[in-house]
Amino acid sequence: MEIFTSVATFDNQTFMLVVFSVVLSFLLSSLIVFTYEKVSRDVSTPDHFLQSLILMSLVTTIIMQSIGDSPARGFGIFGALAILRFRTQLFSPRNISFIFGAMAVGIACGVYSFIIAIIGTIAFCLVAFFLWLTPFSRKNNLLGQLRIELPGDASTRAASQEVIKELAKRYVLKRYRIIPDNPLVEYTYELQLRDEMEGLALTDRLNGIPGAKNIRLTFTDTYINLYE
């Protein structure tokens, strides 16, 4: 327990202390990776992203140890790192939070704040699991697009919207298209059903409306995460 409390500066930096900080950074970042894998909604686990979290934590630890208490050395190292260009695009803020979590572990271990690193990592992982169990974590985020052709009278359109309103949690008319030499009008709705599996019930109800034709309903998961 002495190693956690006796080190406050870089003046008494030893070989064992450096090794311990790197090993602890590896273990804590591995815990973050384990948490990410368990709470992730990705069907296929991105192995290179998981590896990068651990490697990023280790690199951050080494950088912070190299800087030490020297501001000049810090400006030199970060100036050299500024030459690099990071072109990997991350469209998920949630993944960015895991990246910052791994970097925070590396920083804490690199400055020998081991208690902060351990408690912070445990808290981060527990909160991630808690959010995964709450309604804030949806198993899917299916967004539907409904296309339907209806006669031009207002009563038919009102009847179709009543059906949509009954089964959809949210919906909006995105566009409508008037077809020349055709008495029908094509409507395009964007909607989210109260129950994602009620798509067949929606199309059956709309088919029962007199004059409704060419009903097409497709669902797409709006959770898009690109790693390449």
MOSUL-V120418 format. One record per run of one state. SS is the DSSP state (@ for helix, = for strand, . for the rest). FROM is the first residue (numbers start at 1). LEN is the number of residues. If there is no record, write none. Layout:
SS | FROM | LEN
SS | FROM | LEN
This chain:
. | 1 | 1
@ | 2 | 4
. | 6 | 9
@ | 15 | 25
. | 40 | 7
@ | 47 | 21
. | 68 | 3
@ | 71 | 11
. | 82 | 11
@ | 93 | 18
. | 111 | 3
@ | 114 | 20
. | 134 | 8
= | 142 | 10
. | 152 | 2
@ | 154 | 14
= | 168 | 11
. | 179 | 5
= | 184 | 10
. | 194 | 2
@ | 196 | 12
. | 208 | 5
= | 213 | 9
. | 222 | 7
